[in-house]
Amino acid sequence: MKVKILCFGITKEILGDFEKEVELADGSTVDILKAKLIVDYPSFSKLTSLRIAVNEEYGDGALVLTERDEVVLIPPVSGG
């Protein structure tokens, strides 16, 4: 299955684009997606406080992804 990923902030720099499609096996979870991103983009492992939203709701690592899900990578934000 293919999952659409939207990248913001530093994740856009790491993945090289605002929008990506990632091929995953059926039944893959958010944790599996994160592991694939670390393999494909090793700098991704440095994002320790990354949040992930699936279809506009925060998703935990065990959330099972499905075809046509929209995943948003939300990096930490700094500033005052």
All heavy atoms as a GROMACS GRO file, in nm:
protein
  610
    1MET      N    1   0.084  -0.118   0.000
    1MET     CA    2   0.000   0.000   0.000
    1MET      C    3   0.088   0.124   0.000
    1MET      O    4   0.204   0.119   0.042
    1MET     CB    5  -0.092  -0.001   0.121
    1MET     CG    6  -0.021   0.028   0.251
    1MET     SD    7  -0.138   0.039   0.388
    1MET     CE    8  -0.023   0.037   0.523
    2LYS      N    9   0.032   0.234  -0.048
    2LYS     CA   10   0.104   0.361  -0.047
    2LYS      C   11   0.038   0.455   0.051
    2LYS      O   12  -0.085   0.466   0.056
    2LYS     CB   13   0.105   0.423  -0.186
    2LYS     CG   14   0.192   0.348  -0.283
    2LYS     CD   15   0.200   0.419  -0.415
    2LYS     CE   16   0.290   0.339  -0.508
    2LYS     NZ   17   0.300   0.403  -0.641
    3VAL      N   18   0.123   0.523   0.129
    3VAL     CA   19   0.076   0.619   0.228
    3VAL      C   20   0.135   0.755   0.193
    3VAL      O   21   0.254   0.766   0.163
    3VAL     CB   22   0.120   0.578   0.369
    3VAL    CG1   23   0.081   0.682   0.471
    3VAL    CG2   24   0.062   0.442   0.406
    4LYS      N   25   0.051   0.856   0.195
    4LYS     CA   26   0.096   0.993   0.167
    4LYS      C   27   0.147   1.057   0.294
    4LYS      O   28   0.082   1.050   0.398
    4LYS     CB   29  -0.021   1.074   0.111
    4LYS     CG   30   0.011   1.216   0.076
    4LYS     CD   31  -0.110   1.275   0.005
    4LYS     CE   32  -0.133   1.417   0.042
    4LYS     NZ   33  -0.253   1.472  -0.022
    5ILE      N   34   0.266   1.118   0.284
    5ILE     CA   35   0.328   1.183   0.399
    5ILE      C   36   0.346   1.331   0.368
    5ILE      O   37   0.396   1.367   0.262
    5ILE     CB   38   0.465   1.120   0.430
    5ILE    CG1   39   0.449   0.973   0.465
    5ILE    CG2   40   0.533   1.194   0.544
    5ILE    CD1   41   0.582   0.904   0.487
    6LEU      N   42   0.305   1.415   0.462
    6LEU     CA   43   0.329   1.559   0.452
    6LEU      C   44   0.435   1.595   0.555
    6LEU      O   45   0.426   1.554   0.671
    6LEU     CB   46   0.200   1.637   0.480
    6LEU     CG   47   0.082   1.606   0.388
    6LEU    CD1   48  -0.039   1.691   0.426
    6LEU    CD2   49   0.119   1.627   0.242
    7CYS      N   50   0.535   1.670   0.511
    7CYS     CA   51   0.651   1.700   0.594
    7CYS      C   52   0.658   1.849   0.625
    7CYS      O   53   0.648   1.931   0.534
    7CYS     CB   54   0.779   1.660   0.522
    7CYS     SG   55   0.779   1.492   0.459
    8PHE      N   56   0.679   1.881   0.752
    8PHE     CA   57   0.692   2.020   0.793
    8PHE      C   58   0.827   2.040   0.862
    8PHE      O   59   0.883   1.947   0.919
    8PHE     CB   60   0.579   2.059   0.890
    8PHE     CG   61   0.445   2.064   0.822
    8PHE    CD1   62   0.362   1.952   0.820
    8PHE    CD2   63   0.402   2.179   0.760
    8PHE    CE1   64   0.239   1.956   0.756
    8PHE    CE2   65   0.278   2.184   0.696
    8PHE     CZ   66   0.197   2.073   0.695
    9GLY      N   67   0.875   2.165   0.860
    9GLY     CA   68   0.998   2.201   0.930
    9GLY      C   69   1.116   2.115   0.888
    9GLY      O   70   1.139   2.090   0.770
   10ILE      N   71   1.188   2.067   0.987
   10ILE     CA   72   1.309   1.989   0.963
   10ILE      C   73   1.280   1.858   0.890
   10ILE      O   74   1.364   1.809   0.815
   10ILE     CB   75   1.384   1.963   1.098
   10ILE    CG1   76   1.522   1.901   1.073
   10ILE    CG2   77   1.303   1.874   1.188
   10ILE    CD1   78   1.621   1.996   1.013
   11THR      N   79   1.160   1.804   0.905
   11THR     CA   80   1.129   1.678   0.834
   11THR      C   81   1.127   1.701   0.684
   11THR      O   82   1.164   1.613   0.607
   11THR     CB   83   0.997   1.616   0.881
   11THR    OG1   84   0.889   1.704   0.850
   11THR    CG2   85   0.999   1.587   1.030
   12LYS      N   86   1.086   1.819   0.642
   12LYS     CA   87   1.087   1.853   0.500
   12LYS      C   88   1.230   1.855   0.447
   12LYS      O   89   1.257   1.807   0.337
   12LYS     CB   90   1.019   1.989   0.479
   12LYS     CG   91   1.014   2.035   0.336
   12LYS     CD   92   0.944   2.169   0.327
   12LYS     CE   93   0.954   2.226   0.188
   12LYS     NZ   94   0.894   2.360   0.180
   13GLU      N   95   1.321   1.908   0.528
   13GLU     CA   96   1.462   1.911   0.487
   13GLU      C   97   1.520   1.770   0.480
   13GLU      O   98   1.594   1.736   0.389
   13GLU     CB   99   1.543   1.995   0.585
   13GLU     CG  100   1.508   2.143   0.579
   13GLU     CD  101   1.585   2.225   0.680
   13GLU    OE1  102   1.696   2.184   0.717
   13GLU    OE2  103   1.533   2.328   0.723
   14ILE      N  104   1.486   1.688   0.577
   14ILE     CA  105   1.542   1.552   0.582
   14ILE      C  106   1.490   1.467   0.467
   14ILE      O  107   1.566   1.396   0.400
   14ILE     CB  108   1.511   1.485   0.718
   14ILE    CG1  109   1.587   1.557   0.830
   14ILE    CG2  110   1.546   1.337   0.714
   14ILE    CD1  111   1.549   1.514   0.969
   15LEU      N  112   1.359   1.473   0.442
   15LEU     CA  113   1.301   1.390   0.336
   15LEU      C  114   1.313   1.453   0.198
   15LEU      O  115   1.288   1.388   0.097
   15LEU     CB  116   1.155   1.357   0.367
   15LEU     CG  117   1.132   1.235   0.457
   15LEU    CD1  118   1.186   1.254   0.596
   15LEU    CD2  119   0.987   1.197   0.461
   16GLY      N  120   1.348   1.582   0.194
   16GLY     CA  121   1.377   1.647   0.068
   16GLY      C  122   1.257   1.701  -0.009
   16GLY      O  123   1.272   1.748  -0.121
   17ASP      N  124   1.139   1.696   0.053
   17ASP     CA  125   1.021   1.748  -0.016
   17ASP      C  126   0.909   1.765   0.087
   17ASP      O  127   0.911   1.705   0.194
   17ASP     CB  128   0.977   1.652  -0.125
   17ASP     CG  129   0.900   1.721  -0.236
   17ASP    OD1  130   0.860   1.838  -0.219
   17ASP    OD2  131   0.878   1.658  -0.340
   18PHE      N  132   0.810   1.845   0.051
   18PHE     CA  133   0.696   1.864   0.140
   18PHE      C  134   0.606   1.741   0.143
   18PHE      O  135   0.551   1.704   0.246
   18PHE     CB  136   0.613   1.986   0.096
   18PHE     CG  137   0.481   1.998   0.167
   18PHE    CD1  138   0.475   2.031   0.301
   18PHE    CD2  139   0.362   1.976   0.099
   18PHE    CE1  140   0.354   2.042   0.367
   18PHE    CE2  141   0.240   1.987   0.163
   18PHE     CZ  142   0.237   2.020   0.298
   19GLU      N  143   0.594   1.674   0.030
   19GLU     CA  144   0.502   1.560   0.020
   19GLU      C  145   0.576   1.439  -0.037
   19GLU      O  146   0.651   1.451  -0.132
   19GLU     CB  147   0.385   1.598  -0.071
   19GLU     CG  148   0.277   1.493  -0.078
   19GLU     CD  149   0.157   1.541  -0.158
   19GLU    OE1  150   0.121   1.660  -0.147
   19GLU    OE2  151   0.101   1.460  -0.232
   20LYS      N  152   0.553   1.325   0.024
   20LYS     CA  153   0.614   1.200  -0.020
   20LYS      C  154   0.509   1.090  -0.019
   20LYS      O  155   0.412   1.097   0.056
   20LYS     CB  156   0.726   1.157   0.076
   20LYS     CG  157   0.849   1.239   0.074
   20LYS     CD  158   0.938   1.195  -0.037
   20LYS     CE  159   1.070   1.270  -0.033
   20LYS     NZ  160   1.156   1.234  -0.143
   21GLU      N  161   0.532   0.990  -0.100
   21GLU     CA  162   0.453   0.866  -0.091
   21GLU      C  163   0.548   0.756  -0.050
   21GLU      O  164   0.658   0.744  -0.104
   21GLU     CB  165   0.389   0.831  -0.225
   21GLU     CG  166   0.257   0.897  -0.246
   21GLU     CD  167   0.176   0.833  -0.358
   21GLU    OE1  168   0.226   0.743  -0.427
   21GLU    OE2  169   0.064   0.876  -0.376
   22VAL      N  170   0.505   0.678   0.048
   22VAL     CA  171   0.588   0.569   0.098
   22VAL      C  172   0.514   0.438   0.078
   22VAL      O  173   0.395   0.427   0.109
   22VAL     CB  174   0.621   0.589   0.247
   22VAL    CG1  175   0.697   0.471   0.303
   22VAL    CG2  176   0.700   0.718   0.266
   23GLU      N  177   0.584   0.340   0.026
   23GLU     CA  178   0.526   0.206   0.006
   23GLU      C  179   0.547   0.125   0.133
   23GLU      O  180   0.660   0.112   0.181
   23GLU     CB  181   0.596   0.138  -0.114
   23GLU     CG  182   0.539   0.004  -0.149
   23GLU     CD  183   0.411   0.014  -0.230
   23GLU    OE1  184   0.395   0.109  -0.308
   23GLU    OE2  185   0.327  -0.075  -0.214
   24LEU      N  186   0.440   0.071   0.187
   24LEU     CA  187   0.445  -0.011   0.308
   24LEU      C  188   0.365  -0.138   0.286
   24LEU      O  189   0.273  -0.142   0.204
   24LEU     CB  190   0.384   0.065   0.426
   24LEU     CG  191   0.454   0.191   0.474
   24LEU    CD1  192   0.366   0.265   0.574
   24LEU    CD2  193   0.588   0.157   0.538
   25ALA      N  194   0.397  -0.240   0.363
   25ALA     CA  195   0.320  -0.364   0.360
   25ALA      C  196   0.184  -0.340   0.425
   25ALA      O  197   0.172  -0.258   0.516
   25ALA     CB  198   0.394  -0.475   0.432
   26ASP      N  199   0.083  -0.412   0.380
   26ASP     CA  200  -0.049  -0.403   0.443
   26ASP      C  201  -0.035  -0.434   0.592
   26ASP      O  202   0.040  -0.524   0.631
   26ASP     CB  203  -0.147  -0.500   0.379
   26ASP     CG  204  -0.187  -0.455   0.239
   26ASP    OD1  205  -0.162  -0.338   0.203
   26ASP    OD2  206  -0.242  -0.539   0.165
   27GLY      N  207  -0.108  -0.362   0.675
   27GLY     CA  208  -0.104  -0.385   0.819
   27GLY      C  209   0.010  -0.313   0.890
   27GLY      O  210   0.028  -0.330   1.010
   28SER      N  211   0.085  -0.232   0.817
   28SER     CA  212   0.196  -0.158   0.880
   28SER      C  213   0.143  -0.054   0.978
   28SER      O  214   0.036   0.002   0.960
   28SER     CB  215   0.280  -0.088   0.773
   28SER     OG  216   0.349  -0.182   0.694
   29THR      N  217   0.222  -0.030   1.081
   29THR     CA  218   0.185   0.066   1.185
   29THR      C  219   0.267   0.194   1.171
   29THR      O  220   0.361   0.201   1.091
   29THR     CB  221   0.212   0.007   1.324
   29THR    OG1  222   0.353  -0.015   1.337
   29THR    CG2  223   0.134  -0.121   1.346
   30VAL      N  224   0.233   0.291   1.253
   30VAL     CA  225   0.311   0.415   1.257
   30VAL      C  226   0.456   0.384   1.294
   30VAL      O  227   0.549   0.441   1.236
   30VAL     CB  228   0.247   0.516   1.355
   30VAL    CG1  229   0.341   0.632   1.384
   30VAL    CG2  230   0.114   0.566   1.301
   31ASP      N  231   0.478   0.293   1.390
   31ASP     CA  232   0.616   0.257   1.427
   31ASP      C  233   0.692   0.197   1.309
   31ASP      O  234   0.811   0.223   1.291
   31ASP     CB  235   0.616   0.158   1.544
   31ASP     CG  236   0.600   0.228   1.678
   31ASP    OD1  237   0.616   0.351   1.685
   31ASP    OD2  238   0.570   0.157   1.777
   32ILE      N  239   0.625   0.116   1.228
   32ILE     CA  240   0.691   0.058   1.110
   32ILE      C  241   0.725   0.168   1.010
   32ILE      O  242   0.833   0.167   0.951
   32ILE     CB  243   0.602  -0.052   1.047
   32ILE    CG1  244   0.596  -0.172   1.141
   32ILE    CG2  245   0.653  -0.092   0.909
   32ILE    CD1  246   0.496  -0.279   1.102
   33LEU      N  247   0.634   0.262   0.992
   33LEU     CA  248   0.664   0.375   0.904
   33LEU      C  249   0.786   0.452   0.954
   33LEU      O  250   0.876   0.484   0.876
   33LEU     CB  251   0.543   0.469   0.895
   33LEU     CG  252   0.568   0.602   0.824
   33LEU    CD1  253   0.606   0.581   0.678
   33LEU    CD2  254   0.447   0.692   0.837
   34LYS      N  255   0.792   0.481   1.085
   34LYS     CA  256   0.906   0.552   1.141
   34LYS      C  257   1.035   0.474   1.117
   34LYS      O  258   1.138   0.532   1.082
   34LYS     CB  259   0.885   0.578   1.290
   34LYS     CG  260   0.780   0.684   1.317
   34LYS     CD  261   0.735   0.685   1.460
   34LYS     CE  262   0.816   0.770   1.549
   34LYS     NZ  263   0.762   0.777   1.687
   35ALA      N  264   1.032   0.343   1.137
   35ALA     CA  265   1.151   0.260   1.114
   35ALA      C  266   1.195   0.267   0.969
   35ALA      O  267   1.315   0.275   0.940
   35ALA     CB  268   1.123   0.116   1.156
   36LYS      N  269   1.100   0.264   0.877
   36LYS     CA  270   1.134   0.273   0.734
   36LYS      C  271   1.196   0.409   0.702
   36LYS      O  272   1.293   0.417   0.627
   36LYS     CB  273   1.009   0.251   0.648
   36LYS     CG  274   1.038   0.266   0.498
   36LYS     CD  275   0.925   0.221   0.413
   36LYS     CE  276   0.952   0.239   0.265
   36LYS     NZ  277   1.080   0.194   0.216
   37LEU      N  278   1.141   0.514   0.761
   37LEU     CA  279   1.197   0.647   0.736
   37LEU      C  280   1.340   0.659   0.789
   37LEU      O  281   1.425   0.722   0.727
   37LEU     CB  282   1.108   0.755   0.797
   37LEU     CG  283   0.970   0.771   0.730
   37LEU    CD1  284   0.884   0.872   0.808
   37LEU    CD2  285   0.983   0.813   0.585
   38ILE      N  286   1.368   0.593   0.902
   38ILE     CA  287   1.504   0.596   0.957
   38ILE      C  288   1.600   0.521   0.865
   38ILE      O  289   1.713   0.565   0.843
   38ILE     CB  290   1.506   0.538   1.100
   38ILE    CG1  291   1.438   0.638   1.195
   38ILE    CG2  292   1.648   0.507   1.144
   38ILE    CD1  293   1.412   0.583   1.334
   39VAL      N  294   1.554   0.410   0.808
   39VAL     CA  295   1.640   0.334   0.715
   39VAL      C  296   1.664   0.416   0.588
   39VAL      O  297   1.777   0.426   0.540
   39VAL     CB  298   1.576   0.198   0.680
   39VAL    CG1  299   1.648   0.131   0.564
   39VAL    CG2  300   1.576   0.108   0.803
   40ASP      N  301   1.558   0.475   0.535
   40ASP     CA  302   1.569   0.549   0.408
   40ASP      C  303   1.636   0.686   0.426
   40ASP      O  304   1.701   0.736   0.333
   40ASP     CB  305   1.431   0.570   0.346
   40ASP     CG  306   1.367   0.440   0.299
   40ASP    OD1  307   1.439   0.337   0.293
   40ASP    OD2  308   1.246   0.442   0.270
   41TYR      N  309   1.618   0.746   0.544
   41TYR     CA  310   1.673   0.879   0.573
   41TYR      C  311   1.734   0.876   0.712
   41TYR      O  312   1.668   0.911   0.812
   41TYR     CB  313   1.562   0.986   0.567
   41TYR     CG  314   1.482   0.985   0.440
   41TYR    CD1  315   1.365   0.911   0.429
   41TYR    CD2  316   1.526   1.057   0.328
   41TYR    CE1  317   1.292   0.908   0.312
   41TYR    CE2  318   1.453   1.055   0.210
   41TYR     CZ  319   1.336   0.980   0.203
   41TYR     OH  320   1.265   0.978   0.086
   42PRO      N  321   1.860   0.832   0.726
   42PRO     CA  322   1.921   0.812   0.859
   42PRO      C  323   1.912   0.934   0.951
   42PRO      O  324   1.902   0.917   1.073
   42PRO     CB  325   2.066   0.778   0.824
   42PRO     CG  326   2.059   0.716   0.688
   42PRO     CD  327   1.949   0.790   0.618
   43SER      N  328   1.913   1.054   0.898
   43SER     CA  329   1.902   1.174   0.984
   43SER      C  330   1.767   1.180   1.056
   43SER      O  331   1.753   1.249   1.156
   43SER     CB  332   1.919   1.301   0.900
   43SER     OG  333   2.050   1.308   0.848
   44PHE      N  334   1.671   1.107   1.006
   44PHE     CA  335   1.539   1.104   1.068
   44PHE      C  336   1.545   1.052   1.212
   44PHE      O  337   1.464   1.088   1.296
   44PHE     CB  338   1.445   1.018   0.984
   44PHE     CG  339   1.301   1.038   1.013
   44PHE    CD1  340   1.231   1.143   0.958
   44PHE    CD2  341   1.233   0.950   1.096
   44PHE    CE1  342   1.097   1.162   0.986
   44PHE    CE2  343   1.099   0.967   1.124
   44PHE     CZ  344   1.031   1.074   1.069
   45SER      N  345   1.645   0.969   1.243
   45SER     CA  346   1.658   0.911   1.377
   45SER      C  347   1.690   1.017   1.482
   45SER      O  348   1.672   0.993   1.602
   45SER     CB  349   1.764   0.802   1.378
   45SER     OG  350   1.891   0.859   1.352
   46LYS      N  351   1.737   1.134   1.442
   46LYS     CA  352   1.773   1.240   1.537
   46LYS      C  353   1.650   1.312   1.591
   46LYS      O  354   1.661   1.390   1.685
   46LYS     CB  355   1.867   1.340   1.470
   46LYS     CG  356   1.998   1.277   1.429
   46LYS     CD  357   2.084   1.376   1.355
   46LYS     CE  358   2.211   1.307   1.306
   46LYS     NZ  359   2.290   1.395   1.219
   47LEU      N  360   1.534   1.290   1.533
   47LEU     CA  361   1.412   1.359   1.575
   47LEU      C  362   1.346   1.282   1.689
   47LEU      O  363   1.256   1.202   1.669
   47LEU     CB  364   1.315   1.372   1.457
   47LEU     CG  365   1.369   1.448   1.337
   47LEU    CD1  366   1.271   1.442   1.221
   47LEU    CD2  367   1.401   1.590   1.374
   48THR      N  368   1.390   1.309   1.811
   48THR     CA  369   1.341   1.232   1.924
   48THR      C  370   1.202   1.272   1.972
   48THR      O  371   1.132   1.193   2.034
   48THR     CB  372   1.438   1.244   2.042
   48THR    OG1  373   1.456   1.383   2.072
   48THR    CG2  374   1.573   1.183   2.008
   49SER      N  375   1.160   1.394   1.944
   49SER     CA  376   1.028   1.437   1.993
   49SER      C  377   0.929   1.459   1.880
   49SER      O  378   0.837   1.539   1.892
   49SER     CB  379   1.042   1.564   2.077
   49SER     OG  380   1.096   1.668   1.998
   50LEU      N  381   0.946   1.390   1.773
   50LEU     CA  382   0.856   1.400   1.658
   50LEU      C  383   0.716   1.351   1.692
   50LEU      O  384   0.699   1.249   1.758
   50LEU     CB  385   0.913   1.316   1.542
   50LEU     CG  386   0.830   1.314   1.414
   50LEU    CD1  387   0.849   1.445   1.339
   50LEU    CD2  388   0.872   1.197   1.329
   51ARG      N  389   0.614   1.425   1.648
   51ARG     CA  390   0.475   1.381   1.661
   51ARG      C  391   0.425   1.344   1.523
   51ARG      O  392   0.466   1.401   1.422
   51ARG     CB  393   0.386   1.491   1.718
   51ARG     CG  394   0.422   1.539   1.855
   51ARG     CD  395   0.391   1.439   1.966
   51ARG     NE  396   0.259   1.382   1.961
   51ARG     CZ  397   0.157   1.417   2.038
   51ARG    NH1  398   0.171   1.511   2.126
   51ARG    NH2  399   0.040   1.356   2.026
   52ILE      N  400   0.336   1.249   1.519
   52ILE     CA  401   0.279   1.206   1.392
   52ILE      C  402   0.128   1.210   1.401
   52ILE      O  403   0.069   1.160   1.497
   52ILE     CB  404   0.328   1.064   1.355
   52ILE    CG1  405   0.479   1.069   1.326
   52ILE    CG2  406   0.250   1.009   1.236
   52ILE    CD1  407   0.539   0.939   1.284
   53ALA      N  408   0.066   1.272   1.301
   53ALA     CA  409  -0.080   1.273   1.291
   53ALA      C  410  -0.121   1.191   1.170
   53ALA      O  411  -0.055   1.194   1.066
   53ALA     CB  412  -0.130   1.416   1.278
   54VAL      N  413  -0.227   1.116   1.186
   54VAL     CA  414  -0.283   1.036   1.077
   54VAL      C  415  -0.427   1.081   1.056
   54VAL      O  416  -0.508   1.076   1.150
   54VAL     CB  417  -0.277   0.885   1.110
   54VAL    CG1  418  -0.338   0.804   0.997
   54VAL    CG2  419  -0.133   0.842   1.138
   55ASN      N  420  -0.453   1.130   0.937
   55ASN     CA  421  -0.586   1.179   0.904
   55ASN      C  422  -0.635   1.284   1.006
   55ASN      O  423  -0.746   1.278   1.056
   55ASN     CB  424  -0.686   1.064   0.893
   55ASN     CG  425  -0.644   0.966   0.785
   55ASN    OD1  426  -0.585   1.002   0.684
   55ASN    ND2  427  -0.670   0.839   0.810
   56GLU      N  428  -0.544   1.378   1.035
   56GLU     CA  429  -0.571   1.494   1.120
   56GLU      C  430  -0.588   1.461   1.269
   56GLU      O  431  -0.642   1.543   1.343
   56GLU     CB  432  -0.691   1.572   1.068
   56GLU     CG  433  -0.669   1.623   0.926
   56GLU     CD  434  -0.784   1.707   0.874
   56GLU    OE1  435  -0.875   1.740   0.950
   56GLU    OE2  436  -0.781   1.739   0.754
   57GLU      N  437  -0.545   1.343   1.314
   57GLU     CA  438  -0.547   1.311   1.457
   57GLU      C  439  -0.413   1.251   1.493
   57GLU      O  440  -0.357   1.173   1.416
   57GLU     CB  441  -0.658   1.211   1.490
   57GLU     CG  442  -0.796   1.270   1.469
   57GLU     CD  443  -0.906   1.177   1.520
   57GLU    OE1  444  -0.877   1.090   1.605
   57GLU    OE2  445  -1.018   1.193   1.473
   58TYR      N  446  -0.364   1.287   1.613
   58TYR     CA  447  -0.237   1.228   1.656
   58TYR      C  448  -0.250   1.077   1.664
   58TYR      O  449  -0.351   1.025   1.713
   58TYR     CB  450  -0.194   1.284   1.792
   58TYR     CG  451  -0.145   1.426   1.785
   58TYR    CD1  452  -0.213   1.527   1.849
   58TYR    CD2  453  -0.031   1.459   1.714
   58TYR    CE1  454  -0.169   1.659   1.843
   58TYR    CE2  455   0.015   1.589   1.705
   58TYR     CZ  456  -0.055   1.689   1.770
   58TYR     OH  457  -0.011   1.818   1.762
   59GLY      N  458  -0.146   1.010   1.614
   59GLY     CA  459  -0.147   0.865   1.616
   59GLY      C  460  -0.030   0.811   1.696
   59GLY      O  461   0.080   0.865   1.689
   60ASP      N  462  -0.055   0.707   1.775
   60ASP     CA  463   0.056   0.645   1.848
   60ASP      C  464   0.122   0.540   1.759
   60ASP      O  465   0.075   0.510   1.649
   60ASP     CB  466   0.010   0.587   1.981
   60ASP     CG  467  -0.084   0.469   1.967
   60ASP    OD1  468  -0.098   0.416   1.855
   60ASP    OD2  469  -0.144   0.430   2.067
   61GLY      N  470   0.229   0.484   1.808
   61GLY     CA  471   0.309   0.391   1.728
   61GLY      C  472   0.237   0.266   1.685
   61GLY      O  473   0.270   0.205   1.584
   62ALA      N  474   0.136   0.225   1.760
   62ALA     CA  475   0.065   0.100   1.730
   62ALA      C  476  -0.048   0.119   1.628
   62ALA      O  477  -0.108   0.021   1.583
   62ALA     CB  478   0.009   0.041   1.858
   63LEU      N  479  -0.076   0.242   1.592
   63LEU     CA  480  -0.186   0.269   1.498
   63LEU      C  481  -0.157   0.205   1.363
   63LEU      O  482  -0.051   0.225   1.304
   63LEU     CB  483  -0.205   0.420   1.482
   63LEU     CG  484  -0.316   0.463   1.384
   63LEU    CD1  485  -0.452   0.424   1.441
   63LEU    CD2  486  -0.309   0.611   1.358
   64VAL      N  487  -0.250   0.126   1.314
   64VAL     CA  488  -0.235   0.058   1.185
   64VAL      C  489  -0.273   0.155   1.074
   64VAL      O  490  -0.380   0.216   1.078
   64VAL     CB  491  -0.322  -0.069   1.179
   64VAL    CG1  492  -0.313  -0.132   1.041
   64VAL    CG2  493  -0.279  -0.167   1.287
   65LEU      N  494  -0.184   0.168   0.977
   65LEU     CA  495  -0.207   0.255   0.863
   65LEU      C  496  -0.281   0.180   0.753
   65LEU      O  497  -0.269   0.059   0.742
   65LEU     CB  498  -0.074   0.307   0.809
   65LEU     CG  499   0.009   0.389   0.909
   65LEU    CD1  500   0.148   0.414   0.854
   65LEU    CD2  501  -0.061   0.520   0.940
   66THR      N  502  -0.357   0.255   0.674
   66THR     CA  503  -0.427   0.195   0.562
   66THR      C  504  -0.401   0.278   0.437
   66THR      O  505  -0.358   0.393   0.445
   66THR     CB  506  -0.580   0.188   0.587
   66THR    OG1  507  -0.628   0.320   0.608
   66THR    CG2  508  -0.612   0.102   0.708
   67GLU      N  509  -0.427   0.217   0.322
   67GLU     CA  510  -0.411   0.286   0.194
   67GLU      C  511  -0.490   0.417   0.200
   67GLU      O  512  -0.599   0.420   0.255
   67GLU     CB  513  -0.463   0.196   0.082
   67GLU     CG  514  -0.447   0.254  -0.056
   67GLU     CD  515  -0.314   0.215  -0.120
   67GLU    OE1  516  -0.265   0.104  -0.093
   67GLU    OE2  517  -0.260   0.296  -0.195
   68ARG      N  518  -0.435   0.520   0.145
   68ARG     CA  519  -0.495   0.653   0.137
   68ARG      C  520  -0.489   0.732   0.267
   68ARG      O  521  -0.546   0.840   0.276
   68ARG     CB  522  -0.640   0.647   0.088
   68ARG     CG  523  -0.654   0.589  -0.048
   68ARG     CD  524  -0.795   0.595  -0.095
   68ARG     NE  525  -0.809   0.525  -0.222
   68ARG     CZ  526  -0.922   0.494  -0.275
   68ARG    NH1  527  -1.033   0.528  -0.217
   68ARG    NH2  528  -0.927   0.430  -0.390
   69ASP      N  529  -0.425   0.677   0.373
   69ASP     CA  530  -0.406   0.758   0.493
   69ASP      C  531  -0.314   0.874   0.460
   69ASP      O  532  -0.223   0.861   0.378
   69ASP     CB  533  -0.343   0.675   0.606
   69ASP     CG  534  -0.445   0.596   0.684
   69ASP    OD1  535  -0.565   0.623   0.670
   69ASP    OD2  536  -0.403   0.507   0.761
   70GLU      N  537  -0.339   0.986   0.526
   70GLU     CA  538  -0.251   1.100   0.514
   70GLU      C  539  -0.178   1.115   0.648
   70GLU      O  540  -0.240   1.134   0.751
   70GLU     CB  541  -0.331   1.227   0.484
   70GLU     CG  542  -0.243   1.350   0.468
   70GLU     CD  543  -0.324   1.473   0.436
   70GLU    OE1  544  -0.374   1.534   0.532
   70GLU    OE2  545  -0.338   1.504   0.316
   71VAL      N  546  -0.047   1.103   0.641
   71VAL     CA  547   0.037   1.110   0.760
   71VAL      C  548   0.110   1.244   0.760
   71VAL      O  549   0.168   1.282   0.659
   71VAL     CB  550   0.139   0.994   0.761
   71VAL    CG1  551   0.232   1.005   0.881
   71VAL    CG2  552   0.068   0.860   0.760
   72VAL      N  553   0.104   1.313   0.873
   72VAL     CA  554   0.173   1.442   0.884
   72VAL      C  555   0.284   1.427   0.988
   72VAL      O  556   0.259   1.382   1.100
   72VAL     CB  557   0.075   1.554   0.925
   72VAL    CG1  558   0.150   1.686   0.940
   72VAL    CG2  559  -0.036   1.566   0.823
   73LEU      N  560   0.405   1.464   0.947
   73LEU     CA  561   0.520   1.461   1.038
   73LEU      C  562   0.532   1.598   1.102
   73LEU      O  563   0.549   1.699   1.033
   73LEU     CB  564   0.647   1.428   0.960
   73LEU     CG  565   0.643   1.297   0.880
   73LEU    CD1  566   0.774   1.278   0.804
   73LEU    CD2  567   0.615   1.178   0.969
   74ILE      N  568   0.523   1.603   1.235
   74ILE     CA  569   0.522   1.730   1.308
   74ILE      C  570   0.647   1.735   1.396
   74ILE      O  571   0.651   1.673   1.502
   74ILE     CB  572   0.394   1.742   1.393
   74ILE    CG1  573   0.272   1.722   1.303
   74ILE    CG2  574   0.391   1.876   1.464
   74ILE    CD1  575   0.144   1.698   1.378
   75PRO      N  576   0.747   1.809   1.352
   75PRO     CA  577   0.871   1.817   1.429
   75PRO      C  578   0.854   1.909   1.550
   75PRO      O  579   0.758   1.986   1.557
   75PRO     CB  580   0.971   1.876   1.329
   75PRO     CG  581   0.886   1.961   1.240
   75PRO     CD  582   0.753   1.888   1.229
   76PRO      N  583   0.950   1.903   1.643
   76PRO     CA  584   0.944   1.995   1.758
   76PRO      C  585   0.955   2.139   1.709
   76PRO      O  586   1.021   2.169   1.611
   76PRO     CB  587   1.066   1.955   1.841
   76PRO     CG  588   1.153   1.876   1.752
   76PRO     CD  589   1.067   1.820   1.644
   77VAL      N  590   0.888   2.228   1.780
   77VAL     CA  591   0.890   2.370   1.747
   77VAL      C  592   0.957   2.444   1.861
   77VAL      O  593   0.927   2.419   1.978
   77VAL     CB  594   0.747   2.424   1.726
   77VAL    CG1  595   0.749   2.573   1.699
   77VAL    CG2  596   0.678   2.349   1.614
   78SER      N  597   1.047   2.533   1.828
   78SER     CA  598   1.111   2.613   1.932
   78SER      C  599   1.077   2.759   1.910
   78SER      O  600   1.027   2.799   1.806
   78SER     CB  601   1.262   2.593   1.928
   78SER     OG  602   1.313   2.637   1.804
   79GLY      N  603   1.102   2.837   2.008
   79GLY     CA  604   1.074   2.979   1.997
   79GLY      C  605   1.002   3.030   2.120
   79GLY      O  606   0.968   2.953   2.208
   80GLY      N  607   0.975   3.155   2.124
   80GLY     CA  608   0.913   3.209   2.243
   80GLY      C  609   0.792   3.288   2.220
   80GLY      O  610   0.714   3.291   2.138
   0.00000   0.00000   0.00000
